[in-house]
Amino acid sequence: MKRYFRNTIEKVVEGILFLSSTSTSLIIILIVLFLFKEGFSLFRQSPLEQGYSILLNKVNTVDHVSSKAIKDIFDQNITRWSEISDFKDSIVVFRLDDILNYFTEEQIGSNFEYLPQRIDEVIAKTPGIIAFVPDKYILKNSNSRILKVKGISVKEFFAGKGWYPTAHPVALMGVLPLILGTLLVSFGAILFALPFGMSTAIFLAEIASERNRRIIKPIIELLAGIPSVVYGFFGLVIIVPFVQNIFNLPVGETALAGSIVLAVMAMPTIISITEDSLRTTPVSLKEASLALGASRWQTIFRVSIPYAKSGISAAIILGIGRAIGETMAVLMVTGNAAVIPHTFLEPVRTIPATIAAELGEAPQGGLHFKALFALGCILFIINLLINSGIQFSSSRKRK
């Protein structure tokens, strides 16, 4: 009876564990699918602001225009149609506020009842006009025609150099500066964190006395629990002025400042996991190495570190994940300039910082909202590729 009761309890526990692991895996898969569904729906939407259209005179032969060209037109960087098409006229930009340059308030109407007709008249008598007009003010039998705006292509999205998701009349979404900024800051952080983290872990596991280890280890683990915003304040008050003064820069919010702050944040994780992995090396292996005439350092580098490679790989992966996915600290010290960086001494903007700064302002379901989900997809893919690369490299070395 007791045996039957014990077997029943074991089966129930096994069932609970199976359901827990299955539901957790399913939830993760559903989250990833939802992320990619929302992100890739960006490429099915028009970059033109919802509820608006761009109108041309009927004699204008231009059929399709890219988002970048439209932005350049409205920014007065392109002033003639011949720069983008065979049409020869000068470009006349028209926004709704410009109607008062053509008609009086009485001609428009006190309740704007004549506004659609007046807009149509302006477009009809101006061959080179390009008008950004709300759909509700467009006449059914208009003298104008609607310009087709090219949707956001995958190439423009990934290779574009301008991130202007709220620009009028069309959004311009090029994520290349954000990707490069993320990789630059993360690479710099790992460049700082790995040597110092590995050195500290080796010291704690192999060299430090038990008394010193008991003092240092809890302090390092305590650093891992400090909120990222505190590290951000530390970087803003200490690191940013230091970088500005040492390199004589106009501003200290740079990729270098972000890399240093992220390195400080990633080091506790790298140190703790690496030190625990090194301490799992069997004493018998170390004694055998020493007995064969190897020195202490030879034993560390030829026995302890190779034995703990899997744990060290996990520490590197978690450290890189902390660096790439960090938000608040990077948001505070990198300057948030969405430009392509050329050195560590320039302001940058990372993908996590962009999502954190803009998600609260993006209308749910809109183009900007979906673009931020697409950034999340990119961040997920970057992390996946880096982690897979490290795991593949470690497995090859083990073989």
C-alpha positions as CSV (number, residue, x, y, z in Angstrom):
1,M,0.0,0.0,0.0
2,K,2.8,2.4,0.9
3,R,4.6,1.5,-2.2
4,Y,1.5,2.2,-4.4
5,F,1.0,5.5,-2.6
6,R,4.6,6.5,-3.2
7,N,4.4,5.6,-6.9
8,T,1.3,7.6,-7.3
9,I,2.9,10.7,-5.7
10,E,5.9,10.3,-7.9
11,K,3.7,10.1,-11.0
12,V,1.8,13.2,-9.9
13,V,5.0,15.1,-9.3
14,E,6.4,13.9,-12.7
15,G,3.2,15.1,-14.4
16,I,3.4,18.5,-12.7
17,L,7.0,18.9,-13.8
18,F,6.1,17.9,-17.3
19,L,3.2,20.3,-17.5
20,S,5.4,23.1,-16.1
21,S,8.2,22.6,-18.5
22,T,5.8,22.2,-21.5
23,S,3.8,25.2,-20.6
24,T,6.9,27.3,-20.1
25,S,8.3,26.3,-23.5
26,L,5.0,26.9,-25.2
27,I,4.7,30.4,-23.6
28,I,8.2,31.3,-24.8
29,I,7.4,30.0,-28.4
30,L,4.2,32.0,-28.4
31,I,6.0,35.2,-27.2
32,V,8.6,34.8,-30.0
33,L,5.9,34.2,-32.6
34,F,3.9,37.2,-31.5
35,L,7.1,39.4,-31.6
36,F,7.9,38.4,-35.2
37,K,4.2,38.6,-36.3
38,E,4.0,42.2,-35.1
39,G,7.4,43.1,-36.3
40,F,7.1,41.7,-39.9
41,S,3.7,43.3,-40.3
42,L,5.6,46.6,-40.6
43,F,6.4,45.8,-44.2
44,R,2.8,45.5,-45.2
45,Q,1.9,49.1,-44.1
46,S,2.3,52.4,-45.9
47,P,4.8,54.8,-44.3
48,L,2.4,57.6,-44.9
49,E,0.6,59.0,-41.9
50,Q,-2.8,57.3,-41.5
51,G,-5.7,59.4,-42.6
52,Y,-3.7,61.5,-45.0
53,S,-2.8,61.4,-48.7
54,I,-0.3,63.1,-51.0
55,L,-1.8,64.8,-54.0
56,L,-0.3,65.9,-57.3
57,N,-1.6,67.9,-60.3
58,K,-3.0,65.6,-63.0
59,V,-0.3,66.8,-65.5
60,N,2.4,65.6,-63.2
61,T,3.8,62.3,-64.6
62,V,5.4,61.0,-61.4
63,D,3.8,57.7,-60.4
64,H,5.8,56.3,-57.4
65,V,8.1,58.0,-54.9
66,S,10.2,56.5,-52.1
67,S,9.8,57.6,-48.5
68,K,13.3,59.2,-48.4
69,A,12.5,61.2,-51.6
70,I,9.3,62.6,-50.1
71,K,11.1,63.5,-46.9
72,D,13.8,65.3,-48.9
73,I,11.1,67.1,-50.9
74,F,9.3,68.4,-47.8
75,D,12.6,69.3,-46.2
76,Q,13.5,71.3,-49.3
77,N,16.5,69.2,-50.1
78,I,14.9,68.3,-53.5
79,T,13.4,71.4,-55.2
80,R,12.8,70.1,-58.8
81,W,10.9,67.1,-60.1
82,S,13.7,66.5,-62.6
83,E,15.9,65.3,-59.8
84,I,13.7,62.2,-59.3
85,S,11.7,61.9,-62.5
86,D,11.2,63.1,-66.1
87,F,8.8,65.9,-65.0
88,K,10.5,69.3,-65.4
89,D,8.6,71.7,-63.2
90,S,9.8,73.1,-59.9
91,I,8.4,71.5,-56.7
92,V,5.8,73.5,-54.8
93,V,5.3,72.0,-51.3
94,F,1.7,72.5,-49.9
95,R,0.6,71.7,-46.4
96,L,-2.9,72.4,-45.0
97,D,-1.7,75.5,-43.1
98,D,-0.5,77.0,-46.4
99,I,-4.1,77.5,-47.6
100,L,-4.2,81.0,-46.1
101,N,-1.5,82.0,-48.5
102,Y,-3.9,81.5,-51.3
103,F,-7.4,82.3,-49.9
104,T,-8.9,84.4,-47.1
105,E,-10.8,82.9,-44.2
106,E,-14.1,84.0,-45.7
107,Q,-13.3,82.1,-48.9
108,I,-12.5,79.0,-46.8
109,G,-15.6,79.3,-44.7
110,S,-16.1,79.8,-41.0
111,N,-16.6,76.0,-40.6
112,F,-14.1,75.1,-43.4
113,E,-17.0,74.0,-45.5
114,Y,-15.3,75.3,-48.7
115,L,-11.9,74.0,-47.8
116,P,-12.0,70.9,-50.1
117,Q,-12.9,73.1,-53.1
118,R,-10.1,75.6,-52.3
119,I,-7.5,72.9,-51.9
120,D,-8.6,71.4,-55.3
121,E,-8.3,74.8,-56.9
122,V,-4.8,75.3,-55.6
123,I,-3.7,71.9,-56.9
124,A,-5.4,72.4,-60.3
125,K,-3.6,75.7,-61.0
126,T,-0.1,74.6,-59.8
127,P,1.5,71.9,-62.0
128,G,4.5,71.2,-59.8
129,I,2.6,71.0,-56.5
130,I,2.9,68.2,-54.0
131,A,0.2,68.5,-51.3
132,F,-0.1,66.7,-48.0
133,V,-3.8,66.8,-47.2
134,P,-6.2,64.9,-44.8
135,D,-8.4,62.4,-46.7
136,K,-11.6,64.1,-45.4
137,Y,-10.7,67.3,-47.4
138,I,-10.3,65.5,-50.8
139,L,-13.1,65.9,-53.3
140,K,-14.5,62.8,-55.0
141,N,-14.3,64.4,-58.5
142,S,-11.0,66.1,-57.8
143,N,-8.6,67.8,-60.3
144,S,-5.7,66.1,-58.5
145,R,-4.5,62.5,-58.2
146,I,-3.1,60.6,-55.3
147,L,0.6,59.8,-55.3
148,K,1.5,56.3,-54.5
149,V,4.1,56.1,-51.8
150,K,6.3,53.0,-51.8
151,G,6.1,50.8,-48.7
152,I,9.0,50.2,-46.4
153,S,11.2,47.5,-48.0
154,V,13.4,45.1,-46.1
155,K,16.5,46.6,-47.7
156,E,15.5,50.2,-46.8
157,F,14.7,49.1,-43.3
158,F,18.0,47.4,-42.6
159,A,20.3,49.5,-44.8
160,G,18.6,52.9,-44.2
161,K,20.7,55.5,-42.4
162,G,17.9,57.6,-41.0
163,W,15.6,56.8,-38.1
164,Y,12.7,59.2,-38.2
165,P,9.6,57.1,-37.2
166,T,7.4,60.2,-36.5
167,A,8.4,62.4,-39.4
168,H,5.8,64.1,-41.5
169,P,4.4,63.4,-44.0
170,V,6.1,59.9,-44.2
171,A,8.1,58.0,-41.7
172,L,11.7,57.1,-42.5
173,M,12.9,54.0,-40.7
174,G,16.5,53.0,-41.3
175,V,17.8,50.8,-38.4
176,L,21.5,50.6,-39.5
177,P,22.6,53.3,-37.0
178,L,20.8,51.5,-34.2
179,I,22.3,48.1,-35.1
180,L,25.8,49.5,-35.4
181,G,25.4,51.4,-32.1
182,T,24.2,48.3,-30.3
183,L,27.0,46.2,-31.6
184,L,29.7,48.9,-31.0
185,V,28.6,49.5,-27.3
186,S,28.2,45.7,-26.6
187,F,31.6,44.8,-28.3
188,G,33.3,47.5,-26.2
189,A,31.7,46.3,-23.0
190,I,32.8,42.7,-23.6
191,L,36.2,43.9,-24.5
192,F,36.5,45.5,-21.1
193,A,34.5,43.0,-19.1
194,L,36.0,39.7,-20.2
195,P,39.7,40.2,-19.3
196,F,38.9,41.8,-15.9
197,G,36.1,39.3,-15.2
198,M,38.2,36.3,-16.1
199,S,41.2,37.5,-14.2
200,T,39.1,38.1,-11.1
201,A,37.4,34.7,-11.3
202,I,40.8,32.9,-11.7
203,F,42.1,34.9,-8.7
204,L,39.1,34.0,-6.5
205,A,39.0,30.3,-7.6
206,E,42.7,29.4,-7.7
207,I,44.8,32.0,-5.8
208,A,42.9,33.9,-3.1
209,S,42.8,32.5,0.4
210,E,39.5,31.2,1.7
211,R,39.2,34.2,4.0
212,N,39.7,36.7,1.2
213,R,37.3,34.8,-1.1
214,R,34.5,34.9,1.5
215,I,34.9,38.7,1.7
216,I,35.2,39.4,-2.0
217,K,32.7,36.9,-3.5
218,P,29.6,38.4,-1.6
219,I,30.6,41.9,-2.6
220,I,30.8,40.9,-6.3
221,E,27.4,39.1,-6.1
222,L,25.9,42.1,-4.5
223,L,27.0,44.3,-7.4
224,A,24.9,42.0,-9.7
225,G,21.8,42.9,-7.8
226,I,22.2,46.7,-8.1
227,P,19.4,48.2,-10.4
228,S,20.6,49.3,-13.8
229,V,19.4,52.9,-13.3
230,V,21.8,53.2,-10.4
231,Y,24.6,52.2,-12.7
232,G,23.2,54.8,-15.1
233,F,23.5,57.5,-12.5
234,F,27.0,56.4,-11.7
235,G,28.0,56.6,-15.4
236,L,26.3,60.0,-15.8
237,V,28.1,61.5,-12.8
238,I,31.5,59.7,-12.9
239,I,32.2,58.1,-16.3
240,V,30.7,60.7,-18.6
241,P,32.7,63.7,-17.2
242,F,35.8,61.5,-17.1
243,V,35.5,60.5,-20.8
244,Q,34.8,64.1,-21.7
245,N,37.8,65.5,-19.9
246,I,40.3,62.8,-20.8
247,F,39.6,63.0,-24.6
248,N,38.7,66.7,-24.6
249,L,35.3,66.1,-26.1
250,P,32.3,68.6,-26.4
251,V,30.1,65.9,-24.7
252,G,30.9,62.9,-22.7
253,E,27.8,60.8,-23.6
254,T,29.5,58.5,-26.1
255,A,29.8,54.8,-27.0
256,L,32.9,54.5,-24.8
257,A,31.0,55.7,-21.7
258,G,28.2,53.2,-22.5
259,S,30.8,50.4,-22.9
260,I,32.5,51.1,-19.6
261,V,29.2,51.2,-17.7
262,L,28.0,48.0,-19.4
263,A,31.3,46.3,-18.6
264,V,30.9,47.1,-14.9
265,M,27.4,45.7,-15.0
266,A,28.4,42.5,-16.9
267,M,31.5,41.7,-14.8
268,P,29.7,40.4,-11.7
269,T,27.8,37.8,-13.8
270,I,31.0,36.8,-15.6
271,I,33.0,36.6,-12.4
272,S,30.4,34.6,-10.4
273,I,29.7,31.9,-13.0
274,T,33.3,31.6,-14.1
275,E,34.6,31.3,-10.6
276,D,31.9,28.6,-9.7
277,S,32.9,26.7,-12.9
278,L,36.6,26.8,-12.1
279,R,36.0,25.5,-8.5
280,T,34.2,22.4,-9.9
281,T,37.5,21.2,-11.3
282,P,38.4,17.9,-9.4
283,V,41.2,18.3,-7.0
284,S,42.6,15.0,-8.3
285,L,43.2,16.5,-11.7
286,K,45.1,19.4,-10.3
287,E,47.2,17.2,-8.0
288,A,48.0,14.9,-11.0
289,S,49.1,17.9,-13.0
290,L,51.3,19.2,-10.2
291,A,52.7,15.7,-9.6
292,L,53.8,15.5,-13.2
293,G,55.9,18.7,-12.7
294,A,53.5,21.4,-14.0
295,S,53.6,24.7,-12.3
296,R,50.6,26.3,-10.6
297,W,49.9,28.6,-13.6
298,Q,50.4,25.7,-16.0
299,T,47.8,23.7,-14.1
300,I,45.4,26.7,-14.2
301,F,45.7,27.2,-17.9
302,R,46.1,23.6,-19.0
303,V,43.7,21.8,-16.6
304,S,41.3,24.1,-14.7
305,I,40.2,26.4,-17.5
306,P,39.8,23.6,-20.2
307,Y,37.7,21.6,-17.7
308,A,35.5,24.6,-16.9
309,K,35.0,25.6,-20.6
310,S,31.2,25.0,-20.6
311,G,30.7,27.1,-17.5
312,I,33.0,29.9,-18.9
313,S,31.0,29.8,-22.2
314,A,27.8,30.2,-20.2
315,A,29.3,33.2,-18.3
316,I,30.4,34.8,-21.6
317,I,26.9,34.3,-23.1
318,L,25.1,35.8,-20.1
319,G,27.6,38.7,-20.0
320,I,27.0,39.5,-23.7
321,G,23.2,39.1,-23.2
322,R,23.4,41.6,-20.3
323,A,25.4,44.0,-22.4
324,I,23.2,43.8,-25.6
325,G,19.9,43.9,-23.8
326,E,20.6,46.6,-21.2
327,T,18.3,49.6,-21.5
328,M,18.3,52.3,-18.8
329,A,22.0,52.6,-18.1
330,V,22.8,52.9,-21.9
331,L,19.9,55.3,-22.4
332,M,21.5,57.6,-19.8
333,V,25.1,57.7,-20.9
334,T,25.3,57.2,-24.7
335,G,23.8,60.4,-26.0
336,N,21.0,58.7,-27.9
337,A,22.0,60.0,-31.3
338,A,20.6,57.8,-34.1
339,V,23.7,58.3,-36.4
340,I,26.2,55.8,-37.8
341,P,29.1,55.8,-35.3
342,H,32.7,55.8,-36.6
343,T,34.6,55.8,-33.3
344,F,33.9,55.0,-29.6
345,L,34.1,58.7,-28.9
346,E,30.8,59.6,-30.7
347,P,27.2,59.5,-29.3
348,V,25.2,56.5,-30.3
349,R,21.8,55.0,-29.9
350,T,21.2,51.3,-29.2
351,I,18.1,49.2,-30.0
352,P,17.0,48.5,-26.4
353,A,17.3,52.3,-25.5
354,T,15.3,53.2,-28.6
355,I,12.5,50.7,-27.6
356,A,12.4,52.0,-24.0
357,A,12.4,55.6,-25.0
358,E,9.8,55.5,-27.8
359,L,7.4,52.6,-27.0
360,G,5.3,54.7,-24.6
361,E,4.8,57.4,-27.2
362,A,4.0,55.0,-30.2
363,P,0.2,54.6,-30.9
364,Q,-0.7,50.9,-30.4
365,G,-1.0,49.1,-33.7
366,G,0.5,52.0,-35.7
367,L,3.5,52.0,-37.9
368,H,5.9,53.3,-35.2
369,F,4.6,50.6,-32.8
370,K,5.3,47.8,-35.3
371,A,8.7,49.3,-36.1
372,L,9.7,49.0,-32.5
373,F,8.5,45.3,-32.5
374,A,10.7,44.8,-35.6
375,L,13.7,46.2,-33.5
376,G,12.9,43.6,-30.9
377,C,13.1,40.9,-33.5
378,I,16.5,42.2,-34.6
379,L,17.7,42.2,-31.0
380,F,16.5,38.6,-30.6
381,I,18.3,37.5,-33.8
382,I,21.5,39.3,-32.8
383,N,21.5,37.5,-29.4
384,L,20.6,34.2,-30.9
385,L,23.5,34.4,-33.5
386,I,26.1,35.4,-30.9
387,N,25.0,32.7,-28.4
388,S,24.9,30.1,-31.2
389,G,28.3,31.1,-32.4
390,I,29.8,30.9,-28.9
391,Q,28.2,27.5,-28.3
392,F,29.4,26.2,-31.7
393,S,32.9,27.4,-31.1
394,S,33.0,25.8,-27.6
395,S,31.7,22.5,-28.9
396,R,34.3,22.4,-31.6
397,K,37.1,23.1,-29.1
398,R,35.8,20.3,-26.8
399,K,35.9,17.9,-29.7
